[in-house]
Amino acid sequence: MEHITSQLSNDFKEDILRKFYTVGGFILFPSNKIDKKLTINGSRGFNSRIVDRFDLTLECIRRFYNQETSPLYDTLNRYSDFFKLFQDFKGYVDFFLLQDLVIENYSKVKFFIPFDENFPTQPLPQDKDDYLIFLRNNETFLDGRNQRIRQWLDDFY
């Protein structure tokens, strides 16, 4: 993405990193390897149809709960005991406070940029305008999630 990020100022890039490296920008996945294969985090990072995008990862998780295939299906299936903890997709979303990334009835994921339901071979933004949309939508999600986390903490304590 150098052809895109090189068009952005260093101050802008630092500002984005500061906003994205918050608690809301992280999620927990099991770190144990099963059958000496990649973990969920490794699979989503190395898969060329996901490239570490959390919105696409969440779509794979939604499909997993619906027993539909996705680029991460085999990996998620290896960790089915983890996903059983949440019973269903709604339980997963609610537990991790991801409501801002799904529509109200939990039936669809809100993607950061338009998404081809067949998982395109190149899911990264193609130009600066797409990248700025991607960043803005990601930031909106993170702001909402961080607010949910703050509210949860206020309610807990």
N, C-alpha and C positions, 0 to 999 in steps of 0.2 A: 504494500500500500504506500510505498515510498513516493510514488508519482502523485499521490493525493496529499499525504501528510507533509511533504516538502513545501506545499503551497500555504501552509499554516504557520503563523508566527510561533516562536518558542514560548512566548507568554501565553498564547492561546492553548498550546499543548500542555503546558504546566497547569493551567487552570482546569483543563479537562481531567488531567490525572488527579488533581487535588479533589475534584468533585466525585470522581469515580472510585477512588481508593478510600471509601468509607465503609462502615459495617454493612450497609445496604448493598454494596457492590460485591459481596462475597456470599457464598453458600457452602454448606457442608455436604460432602459426599463421602461414602466409605473409602478409606485409603488402602484397605487390604486387597492384595492381588488374589484373584481366584483363577486357578488353573494356569498360573504364570502369564496371564493375559493382562492387557491394559485395564486400569481402573476406569471408572466413569469419567473422571476429570481428564485422564490421559486420552481416552477415546474421543471425547468431545473436542479436545485440543488438536489432535492429530487427524481427525476425520475431515477430509477436504470439503465435505458437504455441510459441515457444522462450523468449522474453524473457530471454535471456542465461543461462538455466539450463544448467550444464555437464552435468548428468545427461541432459537432453534432447538436448543437442548430441552427447554420446557415443552416444546411441541413434541419432541421425541418421547418425553415422559408422559405427556397426555395420551399419545398414541399407545404407549406401553400399557397404561391402565385400560385402554379400550381394546387391547389385544390386536393392535394394528402394527404393521411393520414400519420401520424408520431406519435411518442410517445407524442409529445407536441401539436398535432392538436387541441384538445378541448380547451386548454389554449390559444393558439394563436388565435383561432376563437373568444374567449371572448374579445380579444383585437383587433378585426378586424378594428375598427375605427383608431387605432394607425397605423396599417399597410397600411391602405388606404392613409395615408399622403404621402407615397412614391410611390404610384401607382402600382409598380411591384417590383420584386426581384432586378432587376438592379438598380432601384431608391433607394431601401433600401441599397444595397451594396455601391453605389456611395455616398449616403448621409453620411454614417458612415465610409467611406474610408476603406472598407474591400476588395478591389480588389485583394489583395495578397492572399486571401483565396478562390478565385474562378478562374476557367479557363477563358481564354480570352473572350469567348462569354457568360459568366455567366450561363452556362447550368449545371455546376457541381461544387461542393465544393471540395477543396483540403483538404484531411483529414490528421491529424497529424500522425496517424498510420493507417494501412489497416482497411477498414470498410466493414462490412457485411451489405448490403443494407436493410436487415430486422431488423436492430438495434439489435445487440446481447445483451444477458442478462448481459454480463460483458464487457463493453466497455473500461475498464482501461487496461493499459499495463500489460502484464503478467509476464514480467521478466525485469531485469536491462537493457538488450540491447534494448527491446521495449521502455522502459521508456526513455532511452537516445535519441532514435529516436524521440519519442513524444516531448521531450523537445527541441531538435534541430529544428524540424519543427515548433513548437510553437514560438520559438525564431526568426526564419526566418520571420514568419508572423508578429510578433510584431515589428521587426526592420523595415520591409516594411511599416507597418501602422504608426509607429512613424515618419518615413521619410515623408509619405504623410501628416501627421498632421503638421509637420514643414513646408513643402512646402505650404500647405494651409494657414498657418499663415503668411508666408513670402509674399504670393500673396495678402492676405487680408490687411495686414498692409503695 
